[in-house]
């Protein structure tokens, strides 16, 4: 429930295990990753500036000995406890 609650405004939410974390999907589309209590939302290059301005950072993964950023950015801290705001950011 703690993972599902922030996305309550986007029902139906599907949560799947993913390499030690969770993937959040809405209507078959992956919208977020949750690892170590951090929620990262899917975004494109156009949205990265909005996430950076809100204090977010890219999700990174180690591949082939180097750190690689993927198209997920940390959700602003102030929206995590507000399903309506989280829904807006996830959209």
N, CA, C and O atoms as a GROMACS GRO file, in nm:
protein
  364
    1UNK      N    1   0.081  -0.120   0.000
    1UNK     CA    2   0.000   0.000   0.000
    1UNK      C    3   0.085   0.126   0.000
    1UNK      O    4   0.046   0.225  -0.062
    2UNK      N    5   0.199   0.125   0.067
    2UNK     CA    6   0.284   0.244   0.073
    2UNK      C    7   0.334   0.283  -0.066
    2UNK      O    8   0.352   0.401  -0.094
    3UNK      N    9   0.355   0.186  -0.152
    3UNK     CA   10   0.398   0.215  -0.290
    3UNK      C   11   0.278   0.257  -0.374
    3UNK      O   12   0.291   0.345  -0.459
    4UNK      N   13   0.165   0.197  -0.353
    4UNK     CA   14   0.045   0.223  -0.432
    4UNK      C   15  -0.018   0.359  -0.398
    4UNK      O   16  -0.069   0.428  -0.487
    5UNK      N   17  -0.016   0.398  -0.271
    5UNK     CA   18  -0.085   0.519  -0.225
    5UNK      C   19  -0.051   0.646  -0.304
    5UNK      O   20  -0.143   0.719  -0.340
    6UNK      N   21   0.076   0.677  -0.332
    6UNK     CA   22   0.105   0.801  -0.404
    6UNK      C   23   0.041   0.807  -0.544
    6UNK      O   24   0.024   0.915  -0.600
    7UNK      N   25   0.007   0.692  -0.599
    7UNK     CA   26  -0.048   0.685  -0.735
    7UNK      C   27  -0.199   0.661  -0.736
    7UNK      O   28  -0.255   0.623  -0.839
    8UNK      N   29  -0.265   0.681  -0.623
    8UNK     CA   30  -0.408   0.653  -0.609
    8UNK      C   31  -0.494   0.728  -0.710
    8UNK      O   32  -0.600   0.679  -0.748
    9UNK      N   33  -0.451   0.846  -0.753
    9UNK     CA   34  -0.532   0.924  -0.849
    9UNK      C   35  -0.520   0.870  -0.991
    9UNK      O   36  -0.586   0.921  -1.082
   10UNK      N   37  -0.437   0.769  -1.011
   10UNK     CA   38  -0.414   0.714  -1.145
   10UNK      C   39  -0.464   0.570  -1.160
   10UNK      O   40  -0.419   0.500  -1.250
   11UNK      N   41  -0.554   0.527  -1.075
   11UNK     CA   42  -0.603   0.389  -1.079
   11UNK      C   43  -0.644   0.348  -1.220
   11UNK      O   44  -0.690   0.432  -1.297
   12UNK      N   45  -0.628   0.222  -1.255
   12UNK     CA   46  -0.574   0.112  -1.175
   12UNK      C   47  -0.421   0.108  -1.181
   12UNK      O   48  -0.361   0.127  -1.287
   13UNK      N   49  -0.360   0.083  -1.067
   13UNK     CA   50  -0.216   0.078  -1.054
   13UNK      C   51  -0.172  -0.068  -1.052
   13UNK      O   52  -0.231  -0.151  -0.981
   14UNK      N   53  -0.071  -0.099  -1.127
   14UNK     CA   54  -0.013  -0.234  -1.123
   14UNK      C   55   0.131  -0.222  -1.076
   14UNK      O   56   0.207  -0.140  -1.126
   15UNK      N   57   0.167  -0.305  -0.979
   15UNK     CA   58   0.302  -0.304  -0.923
   15UNK      C   59   0.368  -0.438  -0.954
   15UNK      O   60   0.311  -0.543  -0.926
   16UNK      N   61   0.487  -0.433  -1.011
   16UNK     CA   62   0.560  -0.555  -1.044
   16UNK      C   63   0.701  -0.547  -0.986
   16UNK      O   64   0.761  -0.440  -0.979
   17UNK      N   65   0.752  -0.661  -0.944
   17UNK     CA   66   0.891  -0.668  -0.896
   17UNK      C   67   0.986  -0.644  -1.012
   17UNK      O   68   0.962  -0.687  -1.125
   18UNK      N   69   1.095  -0.575  -0.981
   18UNK     CA   70   1.192  -0.542  -1.085
   18UNK      C   71   1.330  -0.530  -1.023
   18UNK      O   72   1.362  -0.427  -0.964
   19UNK      N   73   1.412  -0.631  -1.036
   19UNK     CA   74   1.552  -0.628  -0.992
   19UNK      C   75   1.573  -0.563  -0.855
   19UNK      O   76   1.656  -0.472  -0.843
   20UNK      N   77   1.501  -0.607  -0.755
   20UNK     CA   78   1.518  -0.554  -0.620
   20UNK      C   79   1.435  -0.431  -0.591
   20UNK      O   80   1.442  -0.376  -0.481
   21UNK      N   81   1.357  -0.387  -0.686
   21UNK     CA   82   1.270  -0.272  -0.667
   21UNK      C   83   1.131  -0.304  -0.719
   21UNK      O   84   1.091  -0.420  -0.724
   22UNK      N   85   1.060  -0.201  -0.758
   22UNK     CA   86   0.925  -0.218  -0.813
   22UNK      C   87   0.906  -0.128  -0.934
   22UNK      O   88   0.964  -0.020  -0.943
   23UNK      N   89   0.824  -0.175  -1.027
   23UNK     CA   90   0.784  -0.094  -1.143
   23UNK      C   91   0.636  -0.064  -1.126
   23UNK      O   92   0.557  -0.154  -1.099
   24UNK      N   93   0.598   0.062  -1.142
   24UNK     CA   94   0.459   0.104  -1.133
   24UNK      C   95   0.408   0.125  -1.275
   24UNK      O   96   0.469   0.199  -1.353
   25UNK      N   97   0.297   0.060  -1.308
   25UNK     CA   98   0.237   0.074  -1.440
   25UNK      C   99   0.093   0.118  -1.426
   25UNK      O  100   0.023   0.077  -1.333
   26UNK      N  101   0.049   0.201  -1.518
   26UNK     CA  102  -0.088   0.246  -1.526
   26UNK      C  103  -0.138   0.215  -1.666
   26UNK      O  104  -0.080   0.261  -1.765
   27UNK      N  105  -0.244   0.136  -1.676
   27UNK     CA  106  -0.299   0.097  -1.806
   27UNK      C  107  -0.193   0.044  -1.901
   27UNK      O  108  -0.192   0.076  -2.020
   28UNK      N  109  -0.103  -0.040  -1.848
   28UNK     CA  110  -0.001  -0.104  -1.929
   28UNK      C  111   0.122  -0.022  -1.959
   28UNK      O  112   0.214  -0.070  -2.025
   29UNK      N  113   0.127   0.102  -1.912
   29UNK     CA  114   0.242   0.190  -1.937
   29UNK      C  115   0.323   0.207  -1.808
   29UNK      O  116   0.269   0.242  -1.704
   30UNK      N  117   0.453   0.182  -1.818
   30UNK     CA  118   0.540   0.203  -1.702
   30UNK      C  119   0.551   0.352  -1.676
   30UNK      O  120   0.586   0.429  -1.766
   31UNK      N  121   0.521   0.394  -1.553
   31UNK     CA  122   0.527   0.536  -1.518
   31UNK      C  123   0.629   0.566  -1.408
   31UNK      O  124   0.670   0.682  -1.392
   32UNK      N  125   0.672   0.463  -1.332
   32UNK     CA  126   0.762   0.490  -1.221
   32UNK      C  127   0.840   0.365  -1.182
   32UNK      O  128   0.799   0.252  -1.207
   33UNK      N  129   0.954   0.390  -1.118
   33UNK     CA  130   1.035   0.286  -1.056
   33UNK      C  131   1.049   0.324  -0.910
   33UNK      O  132   1.059   0.442  -0.876
   34UNK      N  133   1.050   0.224  -0.822
   34UNK     CA  134   1.072   0.248  -0.680
   34UNK      C  135   1.187   0.158  -0.636
   34UNK      O  136   1.177   0.036  -0.641
   35UNK      N  137   1.295   0.220  -0.592
   35UNK     CA  138   1.412   0.149  -0.540
   35UNK      C  139   1.457   0.219  -0.413
   35UNK      O  140   1.472   0.342  -0.411
   36UNK      N  141   1.480   0.143  -0.308
   36UNK     CA  142   1.530   0.197  -0.181
   36UNK      C  143   1.450   0.318  -0.132
   36UNK      O  144   1.507   0.414  -0.080
   37UNK      N  145   1.317   0.313  -0.149
   37UNK     CA  146   1.231   0.420  -0.101
   37UNK      C  147   1.225   0.543  -0.190
   37UNK      O  148   1.151   0.637  -0.160
   38UNK      N  149   1.300   0.545  -0.297
   38UNK     CA  150   1.302   0.659  -0.390
   38UNK      C  151   1.207   0.629  -0.506
   38UNK      O  152   1.211   0.520  -0.563
   39UNK      N  153   1.122   0.726  -0.540
   39UNK     CA  154   1.030   0.712  -0.652
   39UNK      C  155   1.084   0.792  -0.770
   39UNK      O  156   1.104   0.913  -0.760
   40UNK      N  157   1.108   0.724  -0.880
   40UNK     CA  158   1.154   0.788  -1.003
   40UNK      C  159   1.045   0.777  -1.108
   40UNK      O  160   0.991   0.669  -1.131
   41UNK      N  161   1.012   0.889  -1.170
   41UNK     CA  162   0.906   0.893  -1.270
   41UNK      C  163   0.963   0.896  -1.411
   41UNK      O  164   1.066   0.958  -1.436
   42UNK      N  165   0.895   0.827  -1.502
   42UNK     CA  166   0.936   0.821  -1.642
   42UNK      C  167   0.920   0.959  -1.704
   42UNK      O  168   0.818   1.025  -1.683
   43UNK      N  169   1.018   1.003  -1.778
   43UNK     CA  170   1.010   1.131  -1.848
   43UNK      C  171   1.092   1.125  -1.976
   43UNK      O  172   1.176   1.037  -1.994
   44UNK      N  173   1.065   1.217  -2.064
   44UNK     CA  174   1.144   1.232  -2.185
   44UNK      C  175   1.241   1.347  -2.167
   44UNK      O  176   1.241   1.412  -2.062
   45UNK      N  177   1.322   1.373  -2.266
   45UNK     CA  178   1.421   1.479  -2.255
   45UNK      C  179   1.357   1.615  -2.230
   45UNK      O  180   1.416   1.700  -2.164
   46UNK      N  181   1.236   1.637  -2.282
   46UNK     CA  182   1.168   1.765  -2.261
   46UNK      C  183   1.128   1.784  -2.115
   46UNK      O  184   1.124   1.898  -2.068
   47UNK      N  185   1.100   1.677  -2.043
   47UNK     CA  186   1.059   1.688  -1.903
   47UNK      C  187   1.173   1.694  -1.805
   47UNK      O  188   1.152   1.729  -1.688
   48UNK      N  189   1.294   1.661  -1.848
   48UNK     CA  190   1.407   1.658  -1.756
   48UNK      C  191   1.432   1.792  -1.688
   48UNK      O  192   1.466   1.796  -1.570
   49UNK      N  193   1.414   1.901  -1.762
   49UNK     CA  194   1.436   2.034  -1.705
   49UNK      C  195   1.338   2.061  -1.590
   49UNK      O  196   1.376   2.123  -1.490
   50UNK      N  197   1.213   2.016  -1.604
   50UNK     CA  198   1.114   2.035  -1.498
   50UNK      C  199   1.154   1.959  -1.372
   50UNK      O  200   1.144   2.011  -1.260
   51UNK      N  201   1.201   1.836  -1.390
   51UNK     CA  202   1.243   1.756  -1.275
   51UNK      C  203   1.366   1.817  -1.211
   51UNK      O  204   1.375   1.824  -1.088
   52UNK      N  205   1.462   1.862  -1.291
   52UNK     CA  206   1.584   1.924  -1.238
   52UNK      C  207   1.549   2.050  -1.159
   52UNK      O  208   1.604   2.073  -1.051
   53UNK      N  209   1.459   2.133  -1.212
   53UNK     CA  210   1.417   2.256  -1.145
   53UNK      C  211   1.351   2.226  -1.010
   53UNK      O  212   1.363   2.305  -0.916
   54UNK      N  213   1.282   2.112  -1.001
   54UNK     CA  214   1.215   2.072  -0.877
   54UNK      C  215   1.310   2.000  -0.782
   54UNK      O  216   1.268   1.952  -0.676
   55UNK      N  217   1.439   1.991  -0.818
   55UNK     CA  218   1.537   1.930  -0.729
   55UNK      C  219   1.561   1.783  -0.753
   55UNK      O  220   1.630   1.717  -0.675
   56UNK      N  221   1.504   1.730  -0.861
   56UNK     CA  222   1.519   1.588  -0.892
   56UNK      C  223   1.651   1.557  -0.960
   56UNK      O  224   1.724   1.647  -1.004
   57UNK      N  225   1.679   1.430  -0.968
   57UNK     CA  226   1.798   1.383  -1.037
   57UNK      C  227   1.766   1.257  -1.114
   57UNK      O  228   1.667   1.190  -1.083
   58UNK      N  229   1.847   1.224  -1.212
   58UNK     CA  230   1.819   1.105  -1.294
   58UNK      C  231   1.845   0.975  -1.219
   58UNK      O  232   1.930   0.968  -1.130
   59UNK      N  233   1.770   0.874  -1.256
   59UNK     CA  234   1.795   0.739  -1.207
   59UNK      C  235   1.916   0.688  -1.283
   59UNK      O  236   1.922   0.701  -1.405
   60UNK      N  237   2.011   0.631  -1.213
   60UNK     CA  238   2.130   0.579  -1.280
   60UNK      C  239   2.145   0.430  -1.252
   60UNK      O  240   2.099   0.378  -1.151
   61UNK      N  241   2.211   0.365  -1.346
   61UNK     CA  242   2.233   0.221  -1.338
   61UNK      C  243   2.375   0.194  -1.385
   61UNK      O  244   2.424   0.260  -1.477
   62UNK      N  245   2.441   0.098  -1.323
   62UNK     CA  246   2.576   0.064  -1.364
   62UNK      C  247   2.569  -0.042  -1.474
   62UNK      O  248   2.515  -0.151  -1.454
   63UNK      N  249   2.623  -0.009  -1.588
   63UNK     CA  250   2.625  -0.102  -1.703
   63UNK      C  251   2.765  -0.107  -1.762
   63UNK      O  252   2.823  -0.004  -1.799
   64UNK      N  253   2.817  -0.226  -1.769
   64UNK     CA  254   2.951  -0.242  -1.827
   64UNK      C  255   3.057  -0.162  -1.754
   64UNK      O  256   3.152  -0.114  -1.816
   65UNK      N  257   3.043  -0.147  -1.622
   65UNK     CA  258   3.142  -0.076  -1.544
   65UNK      C  259   3.128   0.075  -1.545
   65UNK      O  260   3.211   0.144  -1.486
   66UNK      N  261   3.025   0.128  -1.610
   66UNK     CA  262   3.005   0.274  -1.609
   66UNK      C  263   2.863   0.308  -1.566
   66UNK      O  264   2.772   0.226  -1.579
   67UNK      N  265   2.846   0.427  -1.516
   67UNK     CA  266   2.717   0.474  -1.468
   67UNK      C  267   2.639   0.536  -1.584
   67UNK      O  268   2.690   0.623  -1.654
   68UNK      N  269   2.516   0.488  -1.604
   68UNK     CA  270   2.433   0.533  -1.716
   68UNK      C  271   2.302   0.587  -1.661
   68UNK      O  272   2.237   0.521  -1.579
   69UNK      N  273   2.262   0.707  -1.706
   69UNK     CA  274   2.132   0.764  -1.667
   69UNK      C  275   2.027   0.711  -1.763
   69UNK      O  276   2.050   0.701  -1.884
   70UNK      N  277   1.910   0.676  -1.709
   70UNK     CA  278   1.800   0.633  -1.794
   70UNK      C  279   1.686   0.734  -1.780
   70UNK      O  280   1.697   0.829  -1.702
   71UNK      N  281   1.579   0.716  -1.854
   71UNK     CA  282   1.473   0.817  -1.865
   71UNK      C  283   1.375   0.820  -1.747
   71UNK      O  284   1.254   0.836  -1.767
   72UNK      N  285   1.425   0.805  -1.627
   72UNK     CA  286   1.346   0.818  -1.505
   72UNK      C  287   1.416   0.919  -1.415
   72UNK      O  288   1.538   0.916  -1.399
   73UNK      N  289   1.338   1.010  -1.356
   73UNK     CA  290   1.392   1.113  -1.267
   73UNK      C  291   1.319   1.108  -1.134
   73UNK      O  292   1.201   1.075  -1.129
   74UNK      N  293   1.390   1.141  -1.026
   74UNK     CA  294   1.328   1.136  -0.894
   74UNK      C  295   1.213   1.235  -0.884
   74UNK      O  296   1.220   1.349  -0.930
   75UNK      N  297   1.106   1.188  -0.821
   75UNK     CA  298   0.988   1.271  -0.800
   75UNK      C  299   1.020   1.379  -0.697
   75UNK      O  300   1.094   1.354  -0.603
   76UNK      N  301   0.964   1.498  -0.714
   76UNK     CA  302   0.983   1.602  -0.612
   76UNK      C  303   0.933   1.552  -0.476
   76UNK      O  304   0.826   1.493  -0.467
   77UNK      N  305   1.009   1.575  -0.373
   77UNK     CA  306   0.978   1.526  -0.239
   77UNK      C  307   0.840   1.570  -0.193
   77UNK      O  308   0.768   1.494  -0.129
   78UNK      N  309   0.802   1.693  -0.225
   78UNK     CA  310   0.675   1.746  -0.176
   78UNK      C  311   0.552   1.682  -0.238
   78UNK      O  312   0.442   1.700  -0.187
   79UNK      N  313   0.566   1.607  -0.348
   79UNK     CA  314   0.448   1.545  -0.411
   79UNK      C  315   0.428   1.399  -0.369
   79UNK      O  316   0.322   1.342  -0.396
   80UNK      N  317   0.526   1.340  -0.305
   80UNK     CA  318   0.518   1.198  -0.270
   80UNK      C  319   0.398   1.165  -0.182
   80UNK      O  320   0.339   1.058  -0.197
   81UNK      N  321   0.362   1.254  -0.092
   81UNK     CA  322   0.250   1.228  -0.001
   81UNK      C  323   0.119   1.289  -0.050
   81UNK      O  324   0.021   1.291   0.024
   82UNK      N  325   0.116   1.337  -0.173
   82UNK     CA  326  -0.005   1.398  -0.228
   82UNK      C  327  -0.041   1.329  -0.360
   82UNK      O  328   0.013   1.363  -0.464
   83UNK      N  329  -0.134   1.231  -0.355
   83UNK     CA  330  -0.167   1.153  -0.475
   83UNK      C  331  -0.210   1.238  -0.594
   83UNK      O  332  -0.182   1.203  -0.709
   84UNK      N  333  -0.276   1.348  -0.570
   84UNK     CA  334  -0.320   1.434  -0.680
   84UNK      C  335  -0.200   1.497  -0.752
   84UNK      O  336  -0.192   1.496  -0.875
   85UNK      N  337  -0.107   1.552  -0.672
   85UNK     CA  338   0.013   1.611  -0.731
   85UNK      C  339   0.101   1.504  -0.797
   85UNK      O  340   0.156   1.525  -0.905
   86UNK      N  341   0.113   1.388  -0.730
   86UNK     CA  342   0.193   1.280  -0.788
   86UNK      C  343   0.134   1.238  -0.922
   86UNK      O  344   0.207   1.212  -1.017
   87UNK      N  345   0.002   1.231  -0.928
   87UNK     CA  346  -0.064   1.198  -1.054
   87UNK      C  347  -0.032   1.296  -1.163
   87UNK      O  348  -0.010   1.256  -1.278
   88UNK      N  349  -0.028   1.425  -1.130
   88UNK     CA  350   0.008   1.527  -1.230
   88UNK      C  351   0.150   1.507  -1.279
   88UNK      O  352   0.176   1.516  -1.400
   89UNK      N  353   0.243   1.482  -1.188
   89UNK     CA  354   0.382   1.462  -1.230
   89UNK      C  355   0.397   1.332  -1.310
   89UNK      O  356   0.472   1.328  -1.407
   90UNK      N  357   0.326   1.228  -1.270
   90UNK     CA  358   0.337   1.099  -1.342
   90UNK      C  359   0.278   1.109  -1.482
   90UNK      O  360   0.326   1.042  -1.574
   91UNK      N  361   0.175   1.191  -1.500
   91UNK     CA  362   0.115   1.207  -1.633
   91UNK      C  363   0.213   1.274  -1.726
   91UNK      O  364   0.182   1.296  -1.843
   0.00000   0.00000   0.00000
